[in-house]
Amino acid sequence: MSKCQNQSIPSTEHIVVTGSSTIEVKPDLAIISVSIQKADNLMVEAKANVDERTYNLINYLKSVGVRERDINTSKLRIAPNREYRNGEYIEKDYKIDRDLTIKLRDLAKYDEVLERLVQIPIDKVPNIKMEISNRKGVAECAIREAIENAKSEAKLIAELMSVKLGPIYSISNAWSSDKSSIGAAVSRANYNESSFEPGTIEINGGIEVVYYLEK
């Protein structure tokens, strides 16, 4: 047995139990990433086009109740478009683009908003992510349920094996959906031709507990 393993469990009688939980939550938030782009021989024309569509999109979003703090716009990016001819790169025109990230908290407006993105028009929608606004609270609930599950498992084992639980020796591997603490969350979105259904998000929690056994 390695030194690391000796530190993780006691040398006296003990049991190791794990608890887990899964909470399914319906998303209440959509994070929509869009891109507005234009290429033109004249930089000023390309910029004017991108600015106009950005302005129209932001005004529309505000009109349907999206708050200003839920609309994030990137800085304008300007780059020359070049093509290779006769052994050299020649500037063809200029490409200007800007990205926007929209937090849509009223999912009842999801179909309407996507339809308007097509009408404006938006050039790209690189990503749409379903989320829950209270992710931290749900993750905490998942850990609490995992802890209760571990406690129940320890009591059941002790009862069936006719032994008595002692104090806790260690608690480890506590995790939830938070990626920084070895978490896992799975989103499932369901679509059909007539309407959008956000599906569910699974928040998983787990924990490992080592108990002494009383002699």
ABEGO torsion letter per residue (X at the ends): XBAAAAAABBABBBBBBBBBBBBBBBBABBBBBBBBBBBBABAAAAAAAAAAAAAAAAAAAAAAGBBAAABBBBBBBBBBBBBBBGGBBBBABBBBBBBBBBBBABAAAAAAAAAAAAAOBBABBABBBBBBABAAAAAAAAAAAAAAAAAAAAAAAAAAAGBBBBBBABBBGBBBABAAAGBBBBBBBBBBAABBBAEBBBBBBBBBBBBBBBX
